[in-house]
């Protein structure tokens, strides 16, 4: 079955960086677009970034443009999210997501806390 396992979250100071990873299994990873979403307390889940096949243009949420970079390694069935210049408002649980054959799949999430 489809499994998405995130890692790499933690506590970081404002201005710092983190790199999240999402290891995928149970489907042909290279043929599906992958996304990162986040949800802060009391807020709706929002799109952080999406990436299609290599060479396609990645999409980003407006507040992430220029600071976050999504990438993928199809040989390792892994999608990454490099987050730079982190701000306190980036504090949230970050989720890996794939839509496959009409169904949505989410990882368990990884907490990112930006605080001094």
Secondary structure, DSSP 8 states (H G I E B T S, - for coil): --EEEEE--EEE-TT--EEEEEEEESS-GGGS-EEEEEE-TTS--EEEEEE-STTS--EE-GGGTTTEEEEEETTTTEEEEEE-S--GGG-EEEEEEEEETTEEEE---EEEEE--
